[in-house]
Amino acid sequence: MKLFTNFSSLTFAILAVVFSASVMSQEQDTPAISKELLAKTTSELTTKCKTPPQQPNIPNGTKATMDEMLAAQKAIKAYQAESLNYRSCLDSTLAAWDTQGGTPEEISQKKDVAVVIFNRSVADEEEVANLFNTALRAYKSKPQ
């Protein structure tokens, strides 16, 4: 289920870029990002940086044991480290695009895609932290 969530998040992020580029093109008379460039960009990012790390499962705090909560905390720390590495790869790829071929417009559009994916990764990490904090509060408030 989490793989589907990550895939859906990535797909949603890419669609958001296409939609925003389309809206911007109508407002600013700049061409929208082409499907080919979008596909090339996402393929390049996936090849270089793989896919975003899979979100860990968060136990139900009202039913979880201490061992389950500690295991979740450990999984979250690993997820955060993987997310940081993933975003570092995105940053490196963005920086490399400045020195590689392509028109300034293409490079800008590719960066727009990468920024949306980067921001989605941050939002996913924040979501995991919020879910864990909610589970932790529920765990601490249940009768021991």
KALINCOR-V407291 format. One record per backbone hydrogen bond with DSSP energy under -1.0 kcal/mol. NH is the residue of the N-H (numbers start at 1). CO is the residue of the C=O. If there is no record, write none. Layout:
# KALINCOR-V407291
nh:NH co:CO
nh:NH co:CO
This chain:
# KALINCOR-V407291
nh:5 co:1
nh:6 co:2
nh:7 co:3
nh:8 co:4
nh:9 co:5
nh:10 co:6
nh:11 co:7
nh:12 co:8
nh:13 co:9
nh:14 co:10
nh:15 co:11
nh:16 co:12
nh:17 co:13
nh:18 co:14
nh:19 co:15
nh:20 co:16
nh:21 co:17
nh:22 co:18
nh:23 co:19
nh:24 co:20
nh:25 co:21
nh:26 co:22
nh:27 co:23
nh:28 co:24
nh:29 co:25
nh:38 co:34
nh:39 co:35
nh:40 co:36
nh:41 co:37
nh:42 co:38
nh:43 co:39
nh:44 co:40
nh:45 co:41
nh:46 co:42
nh:47 co:43
nh:48 co:44
nh:49 co:45
nh:50 co:46
nh:63 co:60
nh:64 co:60
nh:69 co:65
nh:70 co:66
nh:71 co:67
nh:72 co:68
nh:73 co:69
nh:74 co:70
nh:75 co:71
nh:76 co:72
nh:77 co:73
nh:78 co:74
nh:79 co:75
nh:80 co:76
nh:81 co:77
nh:82 co:78
nh:83 co:79
nh:84 co:80
nh:85 co:81
nh:86 co:82
nh:87 co:83
nh:88 co:84
nh:89 co:85
nh:90 co:86
nh:91 co:87
nh:92 co:88
nh:93 co:89
nh:94 co:90
nh:95 co:91
nh:96 co:92
nh:97 co:93
nh:99 co:96
nh:107 co:103
nh:108 co:104
nh:109 co:105
nh:110 co:106
nh:111 co:107
nh:112 co:108
nh:113 co:109
nh:114 co:110
nh:115 co:111
nh:116 co:112
nh:117 co:113
nh:118 co:114
nh:119 co:115
nh:120 co:116
nh:121 co:117
nh:122 co:118
nh:123 co:119
nh:124 co:120
nh:125 co:121
nh:126 co:122
nh:127 co:123
nh:128 co:124
nh:129 co:125
nh:130 co:126
nh:131 co:127
nh:132 co:128
nh:133 co:129
nh:134 co:130
nh:135 co:131
nh:136 co:132
nh:137 co:133
nh:138 co:134
nh:139 co:135
nh:140 co:136
nh:141 co:137
